[in-house]
Amino acid sequence: MGNPRDNAAEILREVNPDLIAKIEVAIDAIRAEAIRAARKFKPFNSAHEGFAVLKEEVDELWDEVKGNDSLRASEEAVQVGAMAVRFLTDVPVKTNTAPPAPPQTPVPPSPFVATDEGGGP
């Protein structure tokens, strides 16, 4: 599996330069908002808290979309992106440490339950 940066560079060569410029502006806005939020608020205490904050921002974005206010929707989209970044930076990544479930033992058919396997009148 190659270096992800090499893959990104290859992808960028295939994309319209105007689109790349727009993406850079969006990422800069998200970065600035994520930094502002990190200075103002404590890190998320859990994935549940991070999800709740992110969902609240998505709900606010949806309200602006429904209201046809593209300027406010864009501002809310930056908030969504910033909270997604906060989620990625504040919530530690954990692997599933639960032991695997034991294999299920097949239950033999009950002689008291009717089946579709012949033997009927």
C-alpha positions as MATLAB code, in Angstrom:
seq = 'MGNPRDNAAEILREVNPDLIAKIEVAIDAIRAEAIRAARKFKPFNSAHEGFAVLKEEVDELWDEVKGNDSLRASEEAVQVGAMAVRFLTDVPVKTNTAPPAPPQTPVPPSPFVATDEGGGP';
ca = [
       0.000    0.000    0.000;
       1.726    3.204   -1.128;
       2.223    6.463    0.661;
      -1.179    8.215    1.045;
       0.454   11.536    0.148;
       1.591   10.103   -3.186;
      -1.973    8.980   -3.865;
      -3.305   12.421   -2.889;
      -0.832   14.108   -5.213;
      -1.971   11.863   -8.056;
      -5.619   12.679   -7.355;
      -4.891   16.420   -7.202;
      -3.268   16.331  -10.655;
      -6.572   15.059  -12.044;
      -8.772   17.753  -10.425;
      -9.718   21.153  -11.774;
      -7.471   23.833  -10.199;
     -10.493   26.039   -9.431;
     -12.011   23.211   -7.389;
      -8.741   22.742   -5.522;
      -8.713   26.463   -4.664;
     -12.286   26.270   -3.341;
     -11.412   23.224   -1.238;
      -8.403   25.037    0.223;
     -10.575   28.023    1.194;
     -13.097   25.696    2.845;
     -10.396   23.791    4.727;
      -8.819   27.059    5.903;
     -12.194   28.213    7.266;
     -12.772   24.872    9.001;
      -9.246   24.909   10.462;
      -9.700   28.440   11.825;
     -13.072   27.546   13.377;
     -11.716   24.328   14.905;
      -8.852   26.271   16.492;
     -11.235   28.976   17.760;
     -13.506   26.317   19.280;
     -10.543   24.481   20.856;
      -9.462   27.710   22.545;
     -12.982   28.460   23.777;
     -14.239   24.996   24.809;
     -12.776   22.002   26.599;
     -12.145   18.821   24.574;
     -15.035   16.410   24.144;
     -15.280   14.053   27.129;
     -16.439   11.127   25.034;
     -17.481   10.030   21.582;
     -21.099   10.429   22.719;
     -20.544   14.095   23.583;
     -18.667   14.700   20.341;
     -21.467   13.098   18.352;
     -24.099   15.184   20.169;
     -22.264   18.426   19.376;
     -21.705   17.385   15.768;
     -25.374   16.409   15.391;
     -26.461   19.764   16.821;
     -24.359   21.537   14.192;
     -25.777   19.321   11.424;
     -29.305   20.129   12.645;
     -28.499   23.862   12.513;
     -27.137   23.429    8.979;
     -30.351   21.629    7.994;
     -32.433   24.507    9.404;
     -30.528   26.999    7.232;
     -30.823   24.747    4.176;
     -34.592   24.467    4.678;
     -34.747   28.255    5.040;
     -32.892   28.718    1.716;
     -30.215   30.861    3.390;
     -27.091   29.747    1.569;
     -24.808   32.203    3.398;
     -25.895   30.965    6.850;
     -25.860   27.373    5.553;
     -22.239   27.846    4.460;
     -21.358   29.218    7.897;
     -23.049   26.241    9.546;
     -21.240   23.851    7.178;
     -17.959   25.308    8.459;
     -19.179   24.614   12.008;
     -19.989   21.017   11.043;
     -16.522   20.582    9.555;
     -14.867   22.134   12.604;
     -16.764   19.868   14.987;
     -15.846   16.853   12.849;
     -12.198   17.904   13.209;
     -12.695   18.332   16.973;
     -14.204   14.839   17.108;
     -11.160   13.433   15.308;
      -8.713   15.276   17.561;
     -10.504   15.009   20.929;
     -11.906   11.478   20.924;
      -9.312    8.746   21.309;
      -9.519    5.924   18.805;
     -10.166    2.624   20.542;
     -10.209   -0.829   19.098;
     -12.846   -3.334   20.064;
     -11.314   -4.994   23.119;
     -14.292   -7.167   23.959;
     -13.573  -10.886   23.784;
     -15.122  -12.662   20.818;
     -18.490  -14.257   21.438;
     -18.376  -18.012   21.933;
     -19.581  -20.073   18.989;
     -23.279  -20.841   19.025;
     -24.191  -24.473   19.655;
     -26.927  -25.580   17.259;
     -30.181  -26.368   19.025;
     -31.605  -29.738   18.002;
     -35.153  -29.654   16.627;
     -37.865  -30.237   19.211;
     -40.004  -33.372   18.785;
     -42.940  -31.278   20.034;
     -42.871  -28.680   17.236;
     -44.581  -29.452   13.926;
     -42.470  -29.162   10.795;
     -43.203  -29.128    7.091;
     -41.318  -32.400    6.609;
     -44.044  -34.890    5.658;
     -45.564  -37.328    8.103;
     -48.844  -35.430    8.164;
     -52.312  -36.650    7.182;
];
